[in-house]
């Protein structure tokens, strides 16, 4: 497993994932270090590994349940870890703003996929402590390079 990590600034880290295990382990590392509630925005194209990252994050928090994508339900809740883990998805508009505010007011780790869709759905900016961008690395022709991904973590406290 090849891991590359680059610190760009005190609040921005860039990591390279060459396989699903790498993506999982990056989420695991973040989840292991969390000791208080936080809101994390997660962005990336379809199939890039957002749910794999979420599974790692949940395992790092000690979640015992099977972590699945909340695309069709909008919210999955997990309470078996050190902190509650709330996994939301804004790919489709299935969550109302009252539910979002309810969870944000709790001491929970909230992971929100497709945060870029939030602004257009609710006409307001979602406040996150950390933003994670996952993107495929591509060559000049636009082809994915050996299944590699770049994971950019911009944080104020992770």
N, C-alpha and C positions, 0 to 999 in steps of 0.2 A: 504494500500500500504506500504510494508516494503521496506525501503531504507537503504542500508548499504554503507558507504563510508569510505575508508581508504586512508590516504595520505601516499605514499611510499617514496616520496622525494618531493622537491619543484616543480619538473617538472613532476611528475607521480602521478596520482590519480586512484584508483580502486573503481568502484562502482558495486553494484549488482542490477540487474533488475529481478523482479519476474513476470512481465507482460509487455504487450506492452505499457501500460500507463507509466510505469517506464522508459522504453527505450525512449519513446517520450519526457518525462519530462527532461531527462538528456540532450538530444539534445536541448530542449527549453531553459534550463538554460545556456548552452554554447552560443546559439544564442542571448539571451538577453544581455549577457555581452560583446559581440563583438562590437567594435566601429571603427574598421578599417579593411581593407582587410587582408585576411589570407588564406593560403592554408592548407586544412585539408585532410589527407589521411585516408580512412576508409576501414578496412579489417574485414572479417568474412565469415564464410561458408554460403552457400545458405540458405535462410530462417531464418537467425538468427536475423533479425530486422534492417538491414542497411537502408532500405527505411523509416521505422518508425522513426529512429534516424534523418534522413534527413528531414522528415516532421516537427519534433520538432525543429530542428535547423532553418529551414525556418520560422516557426511561431515565434520563438524568434527574428528573424530579421524583423518581421512585413510583411512577404510575404503574399499577399492576394490570389494569384492563387493557384489552386490545385497542390500540389507537387507530382509528379509521378516518378517512376524509369526510368532512362535514358538508360536502358540496350540496347534497339534496336536503339535508335537515337544517343546515345553516349553523347549528351550534352542537358540538359534542362536549360533554362535561365529564371530568375525571376527578375523583376526590380521594383516591387511595395513596397519593404521593405526599411529600412534605408540605406542598402547597396545592390548593386547587388548581387544576389545569383546564382552562376553557379554550377550546379550539373552534374558531369561527371561520366562515368562508363567505366572501362577498362576490363569488363568481356569478351567482344569480342573486336577485333580491329576495331573500327568504327570511331575513332577520329584521325586526323593526328596531328603531333607535332607542326605544324605552328599554328593551332587553339588553342592548349594548351598554347603555349607561348603568344599568343594574350591576352588571359584571365588573365594569371599570371601577365602580365604587367599592369593590371587595378587595381583600388582600389575596389576589389570585394572579397566576401567570396566564395572560391572555395572548394567544397567538391568533392573528387575523390574517388569513390568506386573501390575496387580491385587494389589498388596501387601496390601490389606485382606483378601484370601483366605488369606494365609499363616498368620495367627494361628489361624484355625479349622482349617486343615489339619494344622498341626504343634504346636499348643498351646504356642507360644513366640513371643516378639516378635522381629521381624526388625529388626536394627540397620541403619539407613541413614544416610548422610551428608547426603543431600538427598532431599526429597520434592517431587514435582511433581504438582499436581492440575490436570486440565484439565476444564472444565465449560462447557456451553453457557450463554450469557446468554439469559434468558427474560423475556418480558413478564409482566404480572399474570395473564394467562390461561394461562400456561405454554408459550406458543409461542416457539420459538427466534427471537431477534432477528437478522435479516439474517445468519445463519450465523456470528455472533460467538461467540467463546470467551474465557473468562477462564483464564489460566494462572498459577497461584500456585506460586512456587518458594520453598520453605523449606529453608535450607541452613546448614551449619556451615562450609563452605569453598568454595562456588562463587560 
